[in-house]
Amino acid sequence: MKQTNRNYRATFIIDNRGKEDSVEQIIDEVKNEISALQGEISNVEDLGKRDFIRVTDKKLTGAPYVQITYSAPRAAPSQLLERLRLNHNVYRTFIQLV
């Protein structure tokens, strides 16, 4: 049975406070996670650092945002969220179907 891919756009908020990893290294880690789930990345856009409208942590008032457009199987977004939940370099993740 052939597996069909869907197109997704994921927005990641990167948290590199107190870490030696640069934003580019963290983006590469996220891209590797997407590739491990049989995803094909079509576009990576660094949106730069933005301030949060609602601050939940007074020590983190803003962070770099990155958007990655990719195609992957239907189960990939939930698996990606679970894998990134354990990655403390990614503060928040939002995935939408495009």
C-alpha positions, 0 to 999 in steps of 0.5 A: 500500500502506497503511503501518501504524503501531506504538506505541513508548515511548522513554526518552531520557537527556539530556546537557546538560553545558556546553551552553546548551540547556535540557532542554526545547529538547533534548526539542523537538529529539527530538520534531522528529526523531520527527515527521520520521520520520512519527511521531505523539507521544501523550505526553511525560513528564519523569521528572526527573534520576536517578542512574545505577546504573552510572557509565561516565563519572565526570564524569556520574553522573546525568542527566535522563530523558524518556519519549516515547510515539509511533506510527510506521512499523515502520522508524522506531525504527532510523532514530531511533536512527541520527539520534540517534547523531549528536546529542550532546545525547542520551546514551542511547536505549531504544525498546520496542514497547508 
